[in-house]
């Protein structure tokens, strides 16, 4: 994944280091702050999905997820870029 990162733009959520395969490049990856935030967010998402599944059932929850994922194509201009890039925090 290629992207330009301004110094300090990550507010502690990103860590940059030299790319051993390309001396011109710097690797940007998630710092501990990003990992901690992702763990909290993942827990909240799991809790909400469990609540919704208990209310509407597994089949409808899966259909809802599929429909919302399809709607990203028209509502989220960055969806295609994220689908092709991975960022591991």
Steps between C-alpha positions, in 0.01 A plus 500: 500500500634842412391819666646829604516559872574841640732497801296466816176442309439173679466657846684202640296248303770439240864408522741548210826326436750447220399257225781242478415426136487863380725761661283782358187375677375487854264234628197622693320262730261521790650593833378363833249784530337386174502138612332590827233706323436216254454250784242728665319559170496128416349421841226762452421369150478142630266608781270689260495209253407257778219729614366539147529127432302423816228736378478418127669159471818382333366489144368857508813630672711344224270652236529840669880479499498404131263787409703756696822375340346542154386854587859597579563506126278807466544662841870458577744637240791322672336155514666370184842619612459331839384178334829482309731619779556348839600687810575292804495692823 
